[in-house]
């Protein structure tokens, strides 16, 4: 078996003989002649590449399934300035022949440090009821392990091993300046929402060579699953105040913000609104970062059309700015206003 070739290392003209994960297959009609060709999306942990099978496409289509590991032989060409793999042969590969980490993207951050950040946040709670609630999840080692390896989404953002805990820790950090600016926000209540709002994803999404929805995830969804998980924990805490229960569960149901984005309720408390805004901020910015960083060619100034954002994104590759020397009399300490 030849050494693994990663998508990120391929350049136009390369002979390709390696294993990829099949994430999409489509049988399409030729425009100018009878017959069909096969279009596939092949991935590994570094990215994805489109491939085409021009001969015997219906037969090949019937032999492969999305989620298969495929041994692919071909050559990387371009079509309309986009890299495209002209496939000569492909066949299913044995999972025992590969390292799963070659195909499953993973957070670039240290998961141990992310766990420590979550546990520090739990220890900082002063409200005893909320502290017992969040501790009942994150001081459970089995749950913390599942939470620490789960993705935050199938495709939109943080869609990799460790993505969920990375997403939560980033939100914790984003909350700090907001809490300083808006002391009206109850810190413990907001942090409860930050830690718990996406816990349903540990049951909504399955992990393996590819991330997909579980039956429970498709039928119920992470908002309802997470609501149920938190509701059950609250019931087990004696004396948990009713008004506090309602405010916590309201955050679980409203963190997507609007009905069109699947939110059963819109935010009606300041903590729920803060959670929605900061959670969405992190998700949207991470989506931009991931799309732009996926463009490895330093000469490309735009991404491909991004379906998530319904637009092309500007990479800025090649932009250079020259700054005049700073006037010694101008402020240099970052102060914007004289006090």
N, C-alpha and C positions, 0 to 999 in steps of 0.2 A: 504494500500500500504506500503510494507516494506521500511525502510530507504534506500536512494540511496547508492549503493555500487560503488565506483569509481575504474576504471581500475588500477590505480596506487596502490591501497590498497589491491588488490587481491593477494593471495598466493596459491600455489598448494595445492589442497585438500579442498579449500573453497567451501561451498555450495553457489550458486549464485542465488539470486532472486531480480532482479532489472531491471531498464529501461536503454536501450542503444539506440544509433542512428545507424541505418544500413547504412553503407557507401559502401559496396560491397557485391554482392551475385553471386555465381557461382555454377552451377549444373554440377557435374563431375561424370565420370564413375568409378565404382569400378575396380581395377586392376585384382583381382583374382576371381571375381564372377559377375554374371549378375546384372544389376541395377545401380542406381545412388545415390550419396549422395550430400548434400548441404554444401557448404563452405561459411561462411559469415565473414565479418569484422565488428566488433561492436566497437563503439567509445563513448567517452565522452570527457570532456575538459582536462582530465589528460592523455589520450592516447587511444590505441586501442588494441583489443584482437581478435584473430581468433577463430571462433566457428564452430562446425560441427553438422549437423543434419543427423543421419544415417537412420532413419525410415521415410517412406512416403515423401521423399525429393522432388519429382516433385510436389506433391500437395502443400507442404509448399512454395516452390519456387514461385508458381503461386499466392499465397496469400499475398506476401510481396514485397515491392518495395524499392529500394535504396532511402534513405531520410526519410524512416519511422522511427518512434519511436517504439521500440519493448520491451514488457515486457518479459524478458528471465528468465527461470528457468533451472539450470544445475549445473555442478560441474567443477572446474578448474583442469585440468590434464596436463600432458606434453606429447609431441610427438617429439622425436629426440631433447630433451632438450629445446624445445620451448613451453611456456605455450599455452594451447589450451582448449577452453571451450567445454565440451561435453554437448550439449543442449538436455534437456528432452522435454521442451515445449517452444513455443514462440507465442506471439500474439501482434497485433498492440495496441499501447497505445495512449491515448488522450493527445495531447499537453498541454491541460489545466491542466493536472495533474503534470506537471513538471516545474522546473525553467530553462529557456533557458540558463542561465549562467552555469548550470551543464554540458551542452553539447557543448557549443561554447567556444573554448580556447580564451584567451584574453591576451594582453600584460601584463607583470608583472610590467611595469613602469606606473607611474602616468600620465594619459592622459592630465590632466590640465597642468602639467609641460612640457610635450612634445609640447603642443600648445604654451605655453609661449616661448619655445626655438625657434620655427618656427617664431613667431612674432618678437622676438628679432633679428633674422637673417634678416628679412625684413627691420626692422628699421635701420640696419647698412649699407644698400646700399647707395652709393654716386652717382651712375649714375641715373639721374632723370627718364630716359625712362624705365630702367630695374626695378627701384623701383615701378613705376606706374604699370608695368606689373605684378610683383609678388603680389603687394598689391591688385590688382583687383581680385585676387583669394583668398588670405588668410585673407584679411580684410572683406570678404564676410562671415558673420557668418554661413549661411546655407551651403556654400561650405566647410568651415573649419570643420563643424560638420561631414559632410559626409567623408571628408578626414581623420578625426581623428578616425573614427570607421571602416574604410575599411581595409581589409587585403592587404598585399603586393603581395600575390600569392595564388593560390589554394592549392598548396602542397609544393613547393620547399623551400621557406624560408619566415619567418615572416607571416606564413599562419594562422593568427588569428586576432580577433578584435583588432584594434589599431596597426596592424602590419605595415601598410603603413607609418604612421607618425613616428613610432619608427625607421623604416628603414631610412627615410629621416633625422631624427635628428642624427642618428649614422653616416651617411655620412657627415653631417655638421661638426661633431666633428673630423672625420677622415681627413677632408680637411685641418684643421688648421696646422698640421705639414708640410703637403705637400706645402701649400702656403708659409710657412716660408722658405722652402728649395728651392722652385722654384718661385722666385718673377716675373718671366716672365709671369706667369699665371694671367689673369685678374680676380680678386677676384669676382667682381659683376657678371661677365659673368658666371663663374663657379658656383657660388651659385644660379644663375637663373636656370641653368641646374639641379642642385641638387634638388631644390624645385619643379621644374615643370616636370622632366623627366617621372615620373610615374603617373601624374594626371589622365591619361586616365583610370586608374584602378578603379576609382570611378564609372565608367560606364561599364567597362569590366566585373567586378565581382559582383555577387549578394550575399547578406548576409542573414542569417537566421540560421536554425539549421545546415546547411552545406553551405560551400562556393562553388559556381558553376559559370560557365560562363553565361553571358546574351547572348541573340541572337546577340546583337551588338558586344559583346566581341568575340564571335566565328567567326562572319562574317568579322569583321574589325580589332579587336585587339587594345590593349591599346596604341601602338605606333602611329597608325594612328588617333585614337580618340584624344590622347593628342596633336598631331600636329594640328589637326583641332581646338581644344579648344584654344591653344596658338595663332594660326594664327588669329582667330577671335578677340581675345583681342588686339593683336598688331594693327590690322586694325582700332580699335577704339581710338588709341592713336595718336593724331595729331603730325606730324613731326617726327615720329619714324624713325631713320636712316635706310636706306635700307641695308647697310652692317651689321648693328647690328641685323636686322631682320633675315638675312640669317644665321648669326652665331648662333642665338638662335634656329632657326628651324633646323639647322644642328645637334645640340646637341639632339634635340628631336628624330631625325631620326637615329642617330648613336650610341645611348648609349648602345645598345646590342653588339656593337663592330664588329661582323663578320656576314656575310650573313647566315651562317649555324645556327646561333642563332636568326634569324629573323630580323636582322638589315637591313633596306633598304639601308643604307649608312654606310661605315666604317669611323671612326673618321679621320678628315683631319685638325683639328685645335688643338692646345695644350689644350684648355679648353675641347673640346669634348673627347680627349684621356684621360685627367685626370678624367673626369666624368665617362667614361666607366670603367676605372681601379678601381676607388674607389667604384663605385656602385657594381661592380662585387666582389670586395674584401669583402664588407659587406655581400652580399648575400651568397657567398661561405662559409665564416667563420660562419655565423649564421646557415647555413645548417649543418655544422659539429657539432656545439654546440648543436643544437636541437637533432641530431641523437644520440650523446653520452649521453646527459642528459636524453633521453628517456629510457636508460638502467638503471633501478632502482636496479637490483640485484647487490650488491657490489662484488659478486664473479665472475661476467661475465667480461671478459677482452676484448671481441669483441662485436660489434653490429651484428645484423642480416645483411645479404647482403643488401646494400643500393642501390636501383635502380637509385637514383639521381646521385650518384658518381661512380656507377658501381664498387663497392669494399666494403669490410668489413672495418670498422673503429675501431681503437684501443681505448678502453675506458681508459686504464691506471689504472683501479680499482685495488687497492692492491699494487701499486708501492710505495715504500718508499725509500728515499735517506738519507743517513747520511753524513753530511758535516764536514770536519775537522775544528777546530777552526781557525778563520781568523788571519793571521799574522798581527801584529800591524803595521808593516812597509809597508804593501800593501795598495794601494789606496782604499778608501772606499766611495768616493763621486760620483761614477759613471762616472768619467772622463776616457775617452778612450785614448785621445791623449794629450801630453804635448803641451801647446801653447807657 
